[in-house]
Amino acid sequence: MTSYADNQQKVPISPTLRKLSINGTASFPIKKHTSVRSICQVIAINIDVKFKTRLDRKNKVIVVTRIK
């Protein structure tokens, strides 16, 4: 899993999501949740994939899982 919380570096959203394999996950800071969800939709349209997102309020991250 690619995680912003683990390494405290800026992780680029779009390239990270494009590289995810099926059932792969990535997490980003919760304050970026609007951008993450928007980019998920754009990528899903462009390369025919599907993502599932969930907010982990305890760790203050949004977790993205590729499901297709």
N, CA, C and O atoms as a GROMACS GRO file, in nm:
protein
  272
    1MET      N    1   0.085  -0.118   0.000
    1MET     CA    2   0.000   0.000   0.000
    1MET      C    3   0.089   0.123   0.000
    1MET      O    4   0.181   0.135   0.080
    2THR      N    5   0.060   0.214  -0.090
    2THR     CA    6   0.127   0.343  -0.091
    2THR      C    7   0.058   0.431   0.012
    2THR      O    8  -0.064   0.443   0.012
    3SER      N    9   0.136   0.491   0.099
    3SER     CA   10   0.075   0.566   0.207
    3SER      C   11   0.149   0.695   0.236
    3SER      O   12   0.270   0.696   0.256
    4TYR      N   13   0.075   0.802   0.237
    4TYR     CA   14   0.131   0.931   0.276
    4TYR      C   15   0.165   0.929   0.424
    4TYR      O   16   0.267   0.983   0.465
    5ALA      N   17   0.080   0.866   0.503
    5ALA     CA   18   0.098   0.867   0.648
    5ALA      C   19   0.226   0.795   0.690
    5ALA      O   20   0.289   0.832   0.790
    6ASP      N   21   0.265   0.693   0.614
    6ASP     CA   22   0.383   0.615   0.650
    6ASP      C   23   0.513   0.691   0.631
    6ASP      O   24   0.601   0.686   0.717
    7ASN      N   25   0.526   0.762   0.519
    7ASN     CA   26   0.656   0.823   0.491
    7ASN      C   27   0.657   0.974   0.501
    7ASN      O   28   0.762   1.036   0.488
    8GLN      N   29   0.542   1.036   0.523
    8GLN     CA   30   0.530   1.181   0.542
    8GLN      C   31   0.591   1.262   0.428
    8GLN      O   32   0.638   1.374   0.450
    9GLN      N   33   0.590   1.207   0.306
    9GLN     CA   34   0.633   1.281   0.189
    9GLN      C   35   0.510   1.311   0.105
    9GLN      O   36   0.405   1.249   0.122
   10LYS      N   37   0.525   1.406   0.015
   10LYS     CA   38   0.415   1.430  -0.078
   10LYS      C   39   0.414   1.318  -0.182
   10LYS      O   40   0.515   1.292  -0.248
   11VAL      N   41   0.300   1.254  -0.194
   11VAL     CA   42   0.283   1.147  -0.292
   11VAL      C   43   0.192   1.202  -0.401
   11VAL      O   44   0.080   1.244  -0.372
   12PRO      N   45   0.237   1.203  -0.528
   12PRO     CA   46   0.153   1.255  -0.635
   12PRO      C   47   0.028   1.167  -0.652
   12PRO      O   48   0.038   1.045  -0.658
   13ILE      N   49  -0.087   1.230  -0.660
   13ILE     CA   50  -0.213   1.155  -0.661
   13ILE      C   51  -0.233   1.078  -0.792
   13ILE      O   52  -0.248   0.956  -0.790
   14SER      N   53  -0.234   1.148  -0.904
   14SER     CA   54  -0.268   1.085  -1.031
   14SER      C   55  -0.173   0.971  -1.070
   14SER      O   56  -0.220   0.862  -1.100
   15PRO      N   57  -0.040   0.992  -1.069
   15PRO     CA   58   0.048   0.882  -1.104
   15PRO      C   59   0.036   0.762  -1.009
   15PRO      O   60   0.046   0.647  -1.052
   16THR      N   61   0.013   0.790  -0.883
   16THR     CA   62  -0.001   0.682  -0.786
   16THR      C   63  -0.126   0.599  -0.815
   16THR      O   64  -0.121   0.476  -0.810
   17LEU      N   65  -0.237   0.664  -0.846
   17LEU     CA   66  -0.361   0.592  -0.874
   17LEU      C   67  -0.352   0.515  -1.005
   17LEU      O   68  -0.405   0.405  -1.017
   18ARG      N   69  -0.286   0.573  -1.104
   18ARG     CA   70  -0.272   0.505  -1.233
   18ARG      C   71  -0.190   0.377  -1.221
   18ARG      O   72  -0.212   0.282  -1.296
   19LYS      N   73  -0.095   0.374  -1.129
   19LYS     CA   74  -0.007   0.257  -1.112
   19LYS      C   75  -0.069   0.146  -1.028
   19LYS      O   76  -0.015   0.036  -1.023
   20LEU      N   77  -0.182   0.174  -0.961
   20LEU     CA   78  -0.240   0.073  -0.873
   20LEU      C   79  -0.284  -0.050  -0.951
   20LEU      O   80  -0.344  -0.039  -1.058
   21SER      N   81  -0.254  -0.166  -0.896
   21SER     CA   82  -0.304  -0.290  -0.954
   21SER      C   83  -0.441  -0.319  -0.893
   21SER      O   84  -0.480  -0.255  -0.795
   22ILE      N   85  -0.512  -0.414  -0.948
   22ILE     CA   86  -0.642  -0.451  -0.893
   22ILE      C   87  -0.624  -0.497  -0.749
   22ILE      O   88  -0.535  -0.576  -0.720
   23ASN      N   89  -0.708  -0.447  -0.661
   23ASN     CA   90  -0.703  -0.467  -0.515
   23ASN      C   91  -0.588  -0.394  -0.448
   23ASN      O   92  -0.568  -0.409  -0.328
   24GLY      N   93  -0.514  -0.314  -0.523
   24GLY     CA   94  -0.409  -0.232  -0.464
   24GLY      C   95  -0.471  -0.113  -0.394
   24GLY      O   96  -0.578  -0.066  -0.433
   25THR      N   97  -0.404  -0.063  -0.292
   25THR     CA   98  -0.456   0.052  -0.218
   25THR      C   99  -0.350   0.161  -0.206
   25THR      O  100  -0.230   0.135  -0.212
   26ALA      N  101  -0.399   0.282  -0.188
   26ALA     CA  102  -0.312   0.397  -0.165
   26ALA      C  103  -0.386   0.489  -0.068
   26ALA      O  104  -0.509   0.495  -0.069
   27SER      N  105  -0.312   0.560   0.014
   27SER     CA  106  -0.376   0.654   0.106
   27SER      C  107  -0.312   0.792   0.092
   27SER      O  108  -0.194   0.805   0.061
   28PHE      N  109  -0.395   0.893   0.116
   28PHE     CA  110  -0.356   1.032   0.102
   28PHE      C  111  -0.411   1.110   0.221
   28PHE      O  112  -0.504   1.063   0.287
   29PRO      N  113  -0.356   1.227   0.249
   29PRO     CA  114  -0.408   1.306   0.362
   29PRO      C  115  -0.556   1.339   0.343
   29PRO      O  116  -0.600   1.367   0.231
   30ILE      N  117  -0.630   1.335   0.450
   30ILE     CA  118  -0.775   1.356   0.443
   30ILE      C  119  -0.809   1.494   0.388
   30ILE      O  120  -0.916   1.512   0.328
   31LYS      N  121  -0.722   1.591   0.407
   31LYS     CA  122  -0.752   1.725   0.355
   31LYS      C  123  -0.749   1.729   0.202
   31LYS      O  124  -0.793   1.828   0.143
   32LYS      N  125  -0.697   1.625   0.138
   32LYS     CA  126  -0.694   1.615  -0.009
   32LYS      C  127  -0.808   1.530  -0.064
   32LYS      O  128  -0.807   1.494  -0.181
   33HIS      N  129  -0.906   1.497   0.020
   33HIS     CA  130  -1.008   1.401  -0.022
   33HIS      C  131  -1.088   1.447  -0.144
   33HIS      O  132  -1.125   1.364  -0.227
   34THR      N  133  -1.115   1.576  -0.157
   34THR     CA  134  -1.190   1.624  -0.273
   34THR      C  135  -1.109   1.605  -0.401
   34THR      O  136  -1.163   1.561  -0.503
   35SER      N  137  -0.982   1.637  -0.396
   35SER     CA  138  -0.896   1.618  -0.513
   35SER      C  139  -0.882   1.471  -0.548
   35SER      O  140  -0.888   1.434  -0.665
   36VAL      N  141  -0.863   1.387  -0.448
   36VAL     CA  142  -0.845   1.243  -0.471
   36VAL      C  143  -0.969   1.185  -0.538
   36VAL      O  144  -0.958   1.113  -0.637
   37ARG      N  145  -1.086   1.216  -0.486
   37ARG     CA  146  -1.210   1.162  -0.543
   37ARG      C  147  -1.232   1.213  -0.686
   37ARG      O  148  -1.276   1.137  -0.772
   38SER      N  149  -1.200   1.337  -0.711
   38SER     CA  150  -1.214   1.394  -0.845
   38SER      C  151  -1.120   1.325  -0.943
   38SER      O  152  -1.160   1.288  -1.054
   39ILE      N  153  -0.996   1.308  -0.903
   39ILE     CA  154  -0.897   1.243  -0.990
   39ILE      C  155  -0.936   1.097  -1.014
   39ILE      O  156  -0.916   1.046  -1.124
   40CYS      N  157  -0.990   1.030  -0.914
   40CYS     CA  158  -1.038   0.892  -0.932
   40CYS      C  159  -1.142   0.885  -1.043
   40CYS      O  160  -1.139   0.794  -1.126
   41GLN      N  161  -1.234   0.980  -1.045
   41GLN     CA  162  -1.339   0.981  -1.147
   41GLN      C  163  -1.281   1.005  -1.286
   41GLN      O  164  -1.321   0.939  -1.382
   42VAL      N  165  -1.188   1.097  -1.297
   42VAL     CA  166  -1.127   1.126  -1.427
   42VAL      C  167  -1.049   1.005  -1.479
   42VAL      O  168  -1.062   0.969  -1.596
   43ILE      N  169  -0.971   0.943  -1.394
   43ILE     CA  170  -0.894   0.825  -1.434
   43ILE      C  171  -0.988   0.711  -1.473
   43ILE      O  172  -0.964   0.641  -1.571
   44ALA      N  173  -1.094   0.692  -1.396
   44ALA     CA  174  -1.190   0.585  -1.424
   44ALA      C  175  -1.250   0.601  -1.564
   44ALA      O  176  -1.270   0.503  -1.635
   45ILE      N  177  -1.279   0.723  -1.602
   45ILE     CA  178  -1.335   0.749  -1.735
   45ILE      C  179  -1.230   0.726  -1.843
   45ILE      O  180  -1.260   0.666  -1.946
   46ASN      N  181  -1.109   0.773  -1.821
   46ASN     CA  182  -1.004   0.767  -1.924
   46ASN      C  183  -0.949   0.629  -1.950
   46ASN      O  184  -0.922   0.594  -2.064
   47ILE      N  185  -0.930   0.548  -1.844
   47ILE     CA  186  -0.865   0.417  -1.866
   47ILE      C  187  -0.951   0.299  -1.821
   47ILE      O  188  -0.900   0.189  -1.801
   48ASP      N  189  -1.081   0.321  -1.804
   48ASP     CA  190  -1.178   0.217  -1.773
   48ASP      C  191  -1.138   0.132  -1.652
   48ASP      O  192  -1.125   0.010  -1.661
   49VAL      N  193  -1.120   0.198  -1.540
   49VAL     CA  194  -1.096   0.129  -1.413
   49VAL      C  195  -1.199   0.178  -1.313
   49VAL      O  196  -1.270   0.275  -1.340
   50LYS      N  197  -1.208   0.113  -1.198
   50LYS     CA  198  -1.299   0.158  -1.092
   50LYS      C  199  -1.222   0.164  -0.961
   50LYS      O  200  -1.135   0.082  -0.933
   51PHE      N  201  -1.256   0.265  -0.883
   51PHE     CA  202  -1.194   0.283  -0.752
   51PHE      C  203  -1.302   0.288  -0.645
   51PHE      O  204  -1.416   0.327  -0.670
   52LYS      N  205  -1.264   0.248  -0.527
   52LYS     CA  206  -1.349   0.259  -0.409
   52LYS      C  207  -1.271   0.343  -0.309
   52LYS      O  208  -1.152   0.321  -0.289
   53THR      N  209  -1.337   0.440  -0.245
   53THR     CA  210  -1.268   0.524  -0.147
   53THR      C  211  -1.336   0.514  -0.012
   53THR      O  212  -1.456   0.489  -0.002
   54ARG      N  213  -1.257   0.533   0.092
   54ARG     CA  214  -1.313   0.540   0.228
   54ARG      C  215  -1.228   0.635   0.310
   54ARG      O  216  -1.107   0.646   0.291
   55LEU      N  217  -1.294   0.703   0.402
   55LEU     CA  218  -1.224   0.795   0.491
   55LEU      C  219  -1.187   0.722   0.620
   55LEU      O  220  -1.271   0.659   0.682
   56ASP      N  221  -1.062   0.732   0.657
   56ASP     CA  222  -1.015   0.679   0.785
   56ASP      C  223  -0.990   0.801   0.874
   56ASP      O  224  -0.881   0.857   0.875
   57ARG      N  225  -1.093   0.839   0.947
   57ARG     CA  226  -1.084   0.960   1.028
   57ARG      C  227  -0.984   0.947   1.142
   57ARG      O  228  -0.924   1.046   1.185
   58LYS      N  229  -0.967   0.827   1.192
   58LYS     CA  230  -0.873   0.805   1.302
   58LYS      C  231  -0.730   0.840   1.259
   58LYS      O  232  -0.658   0.907   1.334
   59ASN      N  233  -0.691   0.796   1.141
   59ASN     CA  234  -0.556   0.822   1.090
   59ASN      C  235  -0.549   0.944   0.999
   59ASN      O  236  -0.442   0.979   0.948
   60LYS      N  237  -0.664   1.008   0.977
   60LYS     CA  238  -0.673   1.130   0.896
   60LYS      C  239  -0.623   1.110   0.753
   60LYS      O  240  -0.545   1.190   0.700
   61VAL      N  241  -0.670   0.999   0.690
   61VAL     CA  242  -0.634   0.970   0.552
   61VAL      C  243  -0.758   0.925   0.474
   61VAL      O  244  -0.857   0.881   0.532
   62ILE      N  245  -0.751   0.938   0.342
   62ILE     CA  246  -0.849   0.878   0.252
   62ILE      C  247  -0.779   0.761   0.188
   62ILE      O  248  -0.668   0.774   0.136
   63VAL      N  249  -0.844   0.645   0.190
   63VAL     CA  250  -0.786   0.522   0.136
   63VAL      C  251  -0.858   0.490   0.005
   63VAL      O  252  -0.981   0.485   0.001
   64VAL      N  253  -0.781   0.469  -0.100
   64VAL     CA  254  -0.835   0.438  -0.232
   64VAL      C  255  -0.796   0.295  -0.267
   64VAL      O  256  -0.680   0.256  -0.255
   65THR      N  257  -0.895   0.216  -0.311
   65THR     CA  258  -0.871   0.079  -0.354
   65THR      C  259  -0.918   0.066  -0.498
   65THR      O  260  -1.029   0.106  -0.532
   66ARG      N  261  -0.832   0.009  -0.582
   66ARG     CA  262  -0.874  -0.017  -0.722
   66ARG      C  263  -0.950  -0.149  -0.722
   66ARG      O  264  -0.898  -0.250  -0.676
   67ILE      N  265  -1.073  -0.148  -0.775
   67ILE     CA  266  -1.154  -0.268  -0.776
   67ILE      C  267  -1.176  -0.326  -0.915
   67ILE      O  268  -1.231  -0.436  -0.928
   68LYS      N  269  -1.134  -0.255  -1.019
   68LYS     CA  270  -1.145  -0.309  -1.156
   68LYS      C  271  -1.023  -0.264  -1.234
   68LYS      O  272  -1.011  -0.297  -1.352
   0.00000   0.00000   0.00000
